[in-house]
Amino acid sequence: MEKMDIMADISHEFRTPLNAIIGFSELLIKGDYSKGKQHQFLNNISLSGKHLLELVNDLIDMSQNSEGKISLHYEKFEITKAIKEIVDVLSPLALKKDIIIKTDLQKTLIEADLRKFKQILYNLIHNSIKYTAGNGSITVKAHIRNNSLRVEIKDTGVGIPVKNGDKIFERFYRASSTCYETQEGTGLGLAISKAFIEAHGGNIYFKSDESHGTKFWFNIPISKKEINRDNYLALNCSN
C-alpha cells in the first residue's frame, strides 16, 4: 500500500469518531435535553473517544513494531483472570448483537508481557465480535500444551474469503467485501497481535469456513526459559 493511501485511510478512520465527538458535544451545548437524551449523547461521546484512543494505540504499537522496538516486560500472572478481564470489557459490545461469549480456561500461571497479552486477546475477540452476526457465539479456550500456552478464539461469523487468507495479517489490510468494508478499524489489529505473539517466541494460525465462522489460535511459551524457536515451531503447528 502506498504511503498516501495509508494516510488517506488513517484520516478517514480518525474522522468518524472525531465527527461524532464534536457533533454530540455541540448538541449538548446548544440544546435542552432530558436526562435520558443527555446520557445517550454522553455515552456516544465516550464510545467515540475510546474508539479514537484504540486507533491511536494501534498506530503507536505498529510504529514501534516497524522500527523493531517491541520490548517485553515479563511478569507472572494467572491467565484465567487476564482473559476474563478482556471478555468483561468486550461483553457490552457482544450483548448489543446478542452474541454469547463462552470460555473454557485452564487456571494456570504464565510468564509473559501482561499488557501485550491482553492486547492480543482484545484484538482477536473484538475482531470476532465485529464479524459475527446477531445471535452468534464466540468461544475462548486456553490450555497448556508442551510447555506452551495455547489460546483459541472461535466464532460463528462471516468467515474469511479464501482469496484474502494470505493477506489478513498485513498492516492496514481490509478485506474487500461489503461486510468487511462496513466495519470500523485501522486494519492493524491482526498485524499487531501477530507481532506481539512472535515477539514472545510464539505463532498464530487460523482456519475459516466462509459464512460459517473463523478460528484463530496462538501459542506462546509459558516462560522466557521455554523459548526455543526451532523446537517450538515443530511442537505447535498442529490443529
C-alpha positions as CSV (number, residue, x, y, z in Angstrom):
1,M,0.0,0.0,0.0
2,E,1.3,3.4,-1.0
3,K,2.1,6.0,1.8
4,M,-0.6,8.4,0.5
5,D,-3.2,5.6,0.5
6,I,-2.2,4.7,4.1
7,M,-2.5,8.3,5.2
8,A,-5.9,8.6,3.5
9,D,-7.2,5.5,5.3
10,I,-5.9,6.7,8.6
11,S,-7.5,10.2,8.1
12,H,-10.8,8.5,7.2
13,E,-10.7,6.3,10.3
14,F,-10.0,9.3,12.6
15,R,-12.7,11.5,11.0
16,T,-15.5,9.2,12.0
17,P,-15.1,9.2,15.9
18,L,-14.0,12.9,15.8
19,N,-17.1,14.0,14.0
20,A,-19.2,12.0,16.5
21,I,-17.5,13.6,19.5
22,I,-17.9,17.1,18.0
23,G,-21.5,16.6,16.9
24,F,-22.8,15.2,20.1
25,S,-20.9,17.8,22.2
26,E,-22.5,20.6,20.2
27,L,-25.9,19.1,20.7
28,L,-25.4,19.1,24.4
29,I,-24.1,22.7,24.4
30,K,-26.9,24.1,22.3
31,G,-29.9,22.0,23.4
32,D,-32.0,21.5,26.4
33,Y,-32.5,17.7,26.5
34,S,-33.9,15.3,29.0
35,K,-31.5,13.4,31.3
36,G,-32.1,10.3,29.2
37,K,-31.0,12.1,26.0
38,Q,-28.1,13.7,27.7
39,H,-26.9,10.2,28.9
40,Q,-27.3,8.8,25.4
41,F,-25.2,11.7,23.9
42,L,-22.5,11.4,26.6
43,N,-22.4,7.6,26.1
44,N,-21.9,8.2,22.4
45,I,-19.1,10.7,23.1
46,S,-17.4,8.2,25.5
47,L,-17.6,5.4,23.0
48,S,-16.2,7.5,20.2
49,G,-13.4,8.7,22.4
50,K,-12.5,5.2,23.3
51,H,-12.5,4.2,19.6
52,L,-10.2,7.1,18.8
53,L,-7.9,6.0,21.6
54,E,-7.8,2.5,20.2
55,L,-6.9,3.9,16.7
56,V,-4.0,5.9,18.3
57,N,-2.8,2.9,20.3
58,D,-2.9,0.7,17.2
59,L,-0.7,3.2,15.3
60,I,1.8,3.6,18.1
61,D,2.1,-0.2,18.6
62,M,2.6,-0.8,14.9
63,S,5.1,2.1,14.6
64,Q,7.2,0.5,17.4
65,N,7.0,-2.9,15.6
66,S,8.1,-1.4,12.3
67,E,11.1,0.2,14.0
68,G,12.0,-3.0,15.7
69,K,11.3,-1.5,19.1
70,I,9.0,-4.1,20.7
71,S,10.1,-4.6,24.2
72,L,8.6,-7.1,26.5
73,H,8.1,-6.6,30.3
74,Y,7.8,-10.1,31.6
75,E,5.7,-10.8,34.8
76,K,3.9,-13.8,36.2
77,F,0.1,-13.7,36.0
78,E,-2.9,-16.0,36.0
79,I,-4.3,-16.5,32.5
80,T,-7.9,-17.1,33.6
81,K,-8.1,-13.7,35.3
82,A,-6.4,-11.9,32.4
83,I,-8.7,-13.4,29.8
84,K,-11.9,-12.8,31.8
85,E,-10.9,-9.2,32.2
86,I,-10.9,-8.7,28.4
87,V,-14.1,-10.7,28.0
88,D,-15.8,-8.5,30.6
89,V,-14.6,-5.3,28.8
90,L,-15.9,-6.6,25.4
91,S,-19.1,-8.1,26.8
92,P,-21.2,-4.9,26.3
93,L,-20.3,-4.9,22.5
94,A,-21.3,-8.6,22.3
95,L,-24.6,-8.0,24.2
96,K,-25.6,-5.3,21.7
97,K,-25.6,-8.0,19.0
98,D,-26.9,-10.8,21.2
99,I,-23.6,-12.7,20.9
100,I,-22.7,-15.2,23.6
101,I,-19.1,-15.4,24.6
102,K,-18.2,-18.8,26.2
103,T,-14.9,-19.6,27.9
104,D,-13.1,-22.9,28.6
105,L,-10.0,-21.9,30.5
106,Q,-7.3,-23.8,32.4
107,K,-6.3,-21.9,35.5
108,T,-2.5,-21.6,35.5
109,L,0.3,-19.1,35.8
110,I,2.5,-18.0,32.9
111,E,5.3,-15.5,32.5
112,A,4.8,-13.0,29.7
113,D,4.1,-9.3,29.0
114,L,0.6,-8.9,30.6
115,R,-0.3,-5.7,28.7
116,K,0.6,-7.1,25.3
117,F,-1.1,-10.4,26.2
118,K,-4.3,-8.6,26.9
119,Q,-3.9,-6.5,23.7
120,I,-3.6,-9.7,21.7
121,L,-6.8,-11.1,23.3
122,Y,-8.6,-7.8,22.9
123,N,-7.8,-7.6,19.2
124,L,-8.8,-11.1,18.4
125,I,-12.0,-11.2,20.4
126,H,-13.0,-7.7,19.2
127,N,-12.4,-8.9,15.7
128,S,-14.7,-11.9,16.2
129,I,-17.4,-9.7,17.6
130,K,-17.2,-7.3,14.6
131,Y,-17.6,-10.1,12.1
132,T,-20.2,-12.2,13.9
133,A,-23.9,-11.6,13.2
134,G,-26.5,-11.2,15.9
135,N,-27.4,-14.3,18.0
136,G,-24.0,-15.8,17.2
137,S,-21.4,-17.1,19.6
138,I,-17.7,-16.9,20.4
139,T,-15.7,-19.5,22.3
140,V,-12.4,-18.6,24.0
141,K,-10.3,-21.6,25.1
142,A,-6.9,-21.6,26.9
143,H,-4.9,-24.6,27.9
144,I,-1.3,-25.6,28.5
145,R,0.3,-27.9,25.9
146,N,4.0,-28.9,25.6
147,N,5.2,-26.1,27.9
148,S,3.3,-23.5,25.9
149,L,0.0,-21.8,26.3
150,R,-2.5,-22.3,23.5
151,V,-5.3,-19.8,23.2
152,E,-8.2,-20.3,20.7
153,I,-10.9,-17.9,19.7
154,K,-13.6,-19.4,17.6
155,D,-16.6,-17.6,16.2
156,T,-19.7,-18.2,14.1
157,G,-19.1,-15.2,12.0
158,V,-19.0,-14.5,8.3
159,G,-15.6,-16.2,7.8
160,I,-12.7,-15.0,5.8
161,P,-12.8,-15.3,1.9
162,V,-10.3,-17.8,0.6
163,K,-8.7,-15.1,-1.6
164,N,-8.0,-13.0,1.4
165,G,-6.5,-15.7,3.6
166,D,-2.8,-14.9,2.8
167,K,-3.3,-11.2,3.5
168,I,-5.2,-10.8,6.8
169,F,-2.0,-10.3,8.9
170,E,-0.8,-7.5,6.6
171,R,-0.8,-4.0,8.1
172,F,-3.8,-1.8,7.1
173,Y,-5.3,-4.6,5.1
174,R,-9.1,-4.7,4.9
175,A,-10.9,-7.5,3.2
176,S,-12.7,-6.3,0.0
177,S,-16.3,-7.4,0.8
178,T,-19.4,-5.5,1.7
179,C,-19.5,-6.9,5.2
180,Y,-15.8,-6.1,5.9
181,E,-16.0,-2.6,4.4
182,T,-18.8,-1.6,6.8
183,Q,-16.6,-2.3,9.9
184,E,-14.6,0.4,11.7
185,G,-10.9,0.0,12.4
186,T,-7.4,0.6,11.1
187,G,-6.8,-2.9,9.8
188,L,-4.0,-3.1,12.3
189,G,-5.4,-5.4,15.0
190,L,-4.3,-8.8,13.5
191,A,-1.0,-7.4,12.4
192,I,-0.3,-6.1,15.9
193,S,-1.4,-9.4,17.5
194,K,0.9,-11.4,15.2
195,A,3.8,-9.1,16.0
196,F,3.3,-9.4,19.8
197,I,2.9,-13.1,19.7
198,E,6.0,-13.6,17.6
199,A,7.9,-11.2,20.0
200,H,7.1,-13.8,22.7
201,G,8.5,-16.6,20.6
202,G,5.1,-17.8,19.5
203,N,3.0,-18.2,16.4
204,I,-0.6,-17.5,15.3
205,Y,-2.7,-19.6,12.9
206,F,-6.3,-19.5,11.6
207,K,-8.9,-21.7,9.9
208,S,-12.0,-20.2,8.3
209,D,-15.1,-21.5,6.6
210,E,-16.7,-18.6,4.7
211,S,-20.1,-17.8,6.0
212,H,-19.7,-20.3,8.9
213,G,-17.0,-18.8,11.1
214,T,-13.4,-18.5,11.9
215,K,-11.0,-20.0,14.4
216,F,-7.8,-18.2,15.4
217,W,-5.3,-19.8,17.7
218,F,-1.9,-18.9,19.0
219,N,0.8,-20.5,21.1
220,I,3.4,-18.7,23.4
221,P,5.9,-20.3,25.7
222,I,4.8,-20.4,29.4
223,S,8.0,-18.6,30.4
224,K,11.1,-16.9,29.0
225,K,13.2,-20.0,29.6
226,E,10.9,-22.1,27.4
227,I,11.6,-20.1,24.3
228,N,13.4,-22.3,21.8
229,R,12.2,-21.4,18.3
230,D,13.4,-24.5,16.4
231,N,11.7,-26.9,18.8
232,Y,8.7,-24.6,19.3
233,L,7.7,-24.5,15.6
234,A,7.8,-28.2,15.4
235,L,5.6,-28.7,18.5
236,N,2.9,-26.1,17.9
237,C,1.8,-26.3,14.2
238,S,-0.8,-28.9,14.9
239,N,-4.6,-28.1,15.0
